[in-house]
């Protein structure tokens, strides 16, 4: 019952906030890179053994990549919002 309630609420919010949520998620590279940077930072801080294999600056590189994806790549795409 809760699963049905939450999925219905999620669909309703997605329809209200973003008309074409599936296409937006496919193009949201900056969000993916930010999430990957967060996971990398958590792994580097929680699991000390991994810090020998992953460099400390990997989080910074991913965040710079997210900034580039947001400002340079996503701005070239045409706006596909509601034109009502």
C-alpha positions in Angstrom: 0.0 0.0 0.0 2.8 2.4 0.9 4.6 1.6 -2.3 1.6 2.5 -4.4 1.0 5.7 -2.4 4.6 6.8 -2.8 4.8 5.9 -6.5 1.6 7.8 -7.2 2.9 10.8 -5.2 6.2 10.7 -7.0 4.5 10.6 -10.4 2.3 13.5 -9.5 5.2 15.6 -8.3 7.2 14.8 -11.4 4.3 15.9 -13.7 3.9 19.1 -11.8 7.6 20.1 -11.5 9.1 18.8 -14.7 6.8 18.1 -17.6 9.3 15.8 -19.3 11.2 14.3 -16.4 12.5 11.2 -18.2 14.3 13.3 -20.9 15.6 15.7 -18.3 17.2 12.9 -16.3 18.8 11.5 -19.4 20.5 14.8 -20.1 21.4 15.8 -16.5 25.1 15.0 -16.6 26.0 17.6 -14.0 23.8 15.9 -11.5 25.3 12.6 -12.2 28.8 13.9 -11.8 27.9 15.7 -8.5 26.4 12.4 -7.2 29.6 10.5 -8.3 31.8 13.1 -6.6 29.8 12.7 -3.4 30.0 8.9 -3.4 33.8 9.2 -4.1 34.3 11.6 -1.3 32.3 9.3 1.1 34.3 6.3 0.0 37.6 8.1 0.4 36.7 9.2 4.0 35.0 6.1 5.2 37.3 3.4 3.8 40.9 4.3 4.4 42.2 1.4 2.4 40.7 2.8 -0.8 42.7 6.1 -0.4 45.8 4.2 -1.6 44.1 3.5 -5.0 41.9 6.7 -5.5 43.7 10.0 -5.5 42.4 12.8 -3.2 41.8 15.2 -6.1 39.3 12.9 -7.8 36.4 14.6 -6.1 37.6 17.9 -7.3 37.9 16.7 -10.9 34.4 15.3 -10.8 33.0 18.6 -9.4 34.8 20.6 -12.1 33.4 18.2 -14.7 29.9 18.9 -13.3 30.5 22.6 -13.5 31.6 22.3 -17.2 28.7 20.0 -18.0 26.2 22.5 -16.5 27.6 25.7 -17.9 29.0 24.7 -21.3 27.1 21.6 -22.4 23.6 22.0 -21.0 23.3 25.6 -22.0 23.7 24.7 -25.7 20.5 22.5 -25.6 17.3 24.3 -26.5 14.8 25.0 -23.8 12.0 22.4 -23.8 9.7 23.9 -21.1 6.0 24.6 -21.1 5.2 27.4 -23.5 1.7 28.0 -22.3 
